Amino acid sequence: MMAAGKSGIPFDPDQADVKIGPHLVFHAGSSVNFDRIAAHEYLKNTEVQIVLDLNMGDVAATVWTCDYSYDYIKINAEYHT
């Protein structure tokens, strides 16, 4: 959500959803309770899917990345609430 907010693209975060694989972690402007152990296990997969749904229509885009270095994860882990 932080990266989406800094993108400069207007959207309403109160309409957005975020999933880590099958795990809904953010809905309608707020984090939600989810099985953190199951999400952690999912993130051990070779490939993972993180979906940001702005709920603004039916257009989609895919972004591939590979930066899972220790420092990158350490820095970004500090964003959770």
C-alpha positions in Angstrom: 0.0 0.0 0.0 2.9 2.4 0.7 4.3 1.9 -2.8 0.9 2.2 -4.4 0.3 5.4 -2.5 3.6 6.9 -3.6 3.0 5.9 -7.2 1.1 9.1 -7.9 -1.9 7.2 -9.3 -5.1 8.3 -7.7 -7.0 5.6 -5.9 -9.1 5.2 -2.8 -7.3 3.0 -0.2 -10.6 2.5 1.5 -11.6 0.4 -1.5 -8.4 -1.6 -1.9 -7.6 -5.2 -1.0 -4.2 -6.9 -0.7 -3.6 -10.6 -0.7 -0.4 -12.6 -0.1 -1.2 -15.7 -2.1 -4.6 -16.8 -0.8 -4.3 -14.7 2.4 -6.3 -11.5 2.5 -4.1 -9.1 4.6 -5.7 -5.7 3.9 -9.3 -4.9 3.1 -11.2 -1.6 2.7 -8.5 0.6 4.1 -7.3 -1.5 7.0 -5.2 -4.5 7.8 -7.2 -7.6 8.7 -6.6 -10.6 10.9 -5.0 -13.4 9.0 -3.1 -16.6 9.7 0.4 -15.2 9.9 2.0 -18.6 10.2 0.3 -19.8 7.0 1.2 -16.6 5.2 4.8 -17.1 6.4 4.8 -20.6 5.1 3.4 -19.5 1.7 6.2 -16.9 1.4 8.7 -19.7 1.5 7.6 -20.9 -2.0 9.9 -20.3 -5.0 7.2 -18.1 -6.5 4.7 -16.1 -4.6 1.8 -13.9 -5.7 1.0 -10.6 -4.0 -2.2 -9.0 -5.4 -3.2 -5.3 -4.9 -6.8 -5.0 -6.1 -7.9 -1.3 -6.2 -11.4 -2.4 -7.0 -11.7 0.3 -9.7 -12.6 -1.8 -12.7 -11.4 -4.8 -14.6 -8.0 -3.7 -16.0 -5.0 -5.7 -14.7 -1.2 -5.5 -14.8 1.5 -7.9 -13.7 4.9 -7.0 -12.3 7.6 -9.6 -11.8 10.4 -9.0 -9.3 13.2 -10.9 -7.7 14.6 -8.7 -5.0 14.4 -10.8 -1.9 17.8 -10.0 -0.5 18.2 -10.0 3.3 18.6 -6.2 3.5 15.6 -5.6 1.3 13.4 -7.8 3.5 14.8 -6.4 6.7 14.1 -2.8 5.6 10.6 -3.5 4.4 9.7 -5.7 7.4 9.7 -2.5 9.4 6.6 -1.2 7.5 4.2 -3.7 9.1 1.8 -2.6 11.9 
